Amino acid sequence: MEDSSRRKPSSVWEPRSRRRSWCCSFAVPPSSPDNFLVSRSRTPRTKSDNVAKPSVSVPNSPQSSKSGLGLVGRIDPRRILSPGRVSPIDSDQNVETLAQEMGTENSAVVDSIVQPRVESFRAPKEKYRDPPASLSRSGSALGCDKKDMLFDVRLNLRAKNGGCLVLELNSEALCANSEVFSELIVKHKKDLGSNGSPSRSKLCRIEVPEVENLGVFRETIELMFEDDISKRLSKIGVYRVIDILEVSASIMFGKCVASCLKYLEAVPWTEEEEEKLRNLFIKVKFDDATSRDVMARLRLLDSVISQQGIASRLVWSISTCSNSIARNELKSLVKGLLCKSSVYEKDHLDLSEEDLYAVFRTCITSLVGLLKGSSHAVGPETCVKNITEKPLIEQISTEVDTINWLLEILLDWQMAEEFVNIWAEQKELIRMHDNTSPMVRYELSRVSANLFIAIGTRKLNCRSETRSGLLQAWFGPMLLDFGWLQRCKKGLDMRMLEEAMGQALLTLPMKQQHLLFMDWCRFFSKRGTECPNLSKSFQIWWRRSFLRGSETYSIESR
């Protein structure tokens, strides 16, 4: 028996399952914009929902409530985003047809069918200001109230890539700012008055074909309605302003051209912007009064300074520079500028060979003087002249660095053959080399090492007499200093040096090769690793001298 106290009493609050009925023949809520959310929340989603439902009329559309007319049409459910809002997804109706169905008479649509890539633009009324009286052809204000401004010019811009842009503008504004458009508009008005065309033909249609950039052209037209063009240009940037300058010059928009040139002269440029501006000045000729300041930053106008003279002065200043950090920085900078593969190298640059060799001879004279002061040096403590001067070793190293730097420039310009002759004839340096401390004299072998590498790697092509003189003069000192060069490389590739020395020896006549290879054998047998390893080149010389030599002798004897 159940407890009556726990039994729920029957009351009217108990829910009863009742099917909600709808008026007419609707069994489910209609898919109208007003109850779109209701139908989504109360109707379970099934596979049949994915199938397109039959379109229905929309009696509760806001359009009908405002205009008093009921909108009866077919609307794709995919186009219903919210009540009264239509999305242009998969729209196959043009703007005019849609305006007629909506029942709107005050439509802002242009009177021509707008293509998919055509954009309509009207000049902003609130930004337009009357130009000065000097810009008006009648000598007075434009005579066109902002509220009643007449857009009587249709500018049709066609891009090279097939795009199109339609601008609706005021003829007075165009005439006041552009001389090109002014002539076209005046000509249209004259033809209109003489032919007596109907009122609808008063619209002046101007077409501009082959436009490079539609956005830049539109932005240039918008500047006609700006109070302060310079302020607007500062927000655009240099690269875009150069494009606007080109368009302004093509339509003879003088006010904008002056503002662009003034802005470009006052701001710094990147290399890309400078090159673009330089190309523009080649294509377009601007007024000298407005472009002179910009041209002065691009190239010299009044005086011509020789690049050759500047390069010579830079080389001389580097050779006398006392600060090691600044000297190394300047050497890297000038070498990059004078290099033939440099982006700054121009066809008219002609480096003076005489000036470079004058600096080279000055460095050699300085080396001779420094080595004379160190001829009796036996230790580093005696390599200081006085307290105020730098150590003698550092001074000699500086001169050698300058000589090697000049050699790199001459090798790049293929003017180093005379360098080999001058270095091979330094009898005094070779004599002092034997009486100088090894910690000082090995600096001279650094110059010889770079010459051997240049000859052995085919960077330097010189006559047989020149190669023979160099090796006979500096091959012996190189054998003595090779151990010090291994300890103080200073950028030298010792493996490359060994291979290059062997290859340089093999370029000499066989008799001279025999003498030099015999000297190497004596040094190598005594010093071992303190001497360059020329075994590979020695084997080649041996094969050429004896094996092939005997074959040649047997052939000649026959």
Secondary structure, 3 states (H helix, E strand, C coil): CCCCCCCCCCCCCCCCCCCCCCCCCCCCCCCCCCCHHHHHHHCCCCHHHHCCCCCCCCCCCHHHHHHCCCCCCCCCHHHEEECCEECCCCCCCCHHHHHHHHCCCCCCCCCCCCCCCEEEEECCHHHCCCCCCCCCCCCCCCCCCCCCCCCCEEEEEEECCCCEEEEEECHHHHHHHCHHHHHHHHHHHHHHHHHCCCHHHHCEEEEEEEECCHHHHHHHHHHHHCCCHHHHHHHHCHHHHHHHHHHHHHCCCHHHHHHHHHHHHHCCCCHHHHHHHHHHHHHCCCCHHHHHHHHHHHCCCCCCCCHHHHHHHHHHHHHCCCCHHHHHHHHHHHHHHHCCCCCCCCCCCCCCHHHHHHHHHHHHHHHHHHHHHCCCCCCHHHCCCCCCCCCHHHHHHHHHHHHHHHHHHHHHCCCCHHHHHHHHCCHHHHHHHHCCCHHHHHHHHHHHHHHHHHHHCCCCCCCHHHHHHHHHHHHHHHHHHHHHHHHCCCCCCHHHHHHHHHHHHCCCCHHHHHHHHHHHHHHHHHHHHHCCCCHHHHHHHHHHHHHHHHHHHHHHHC
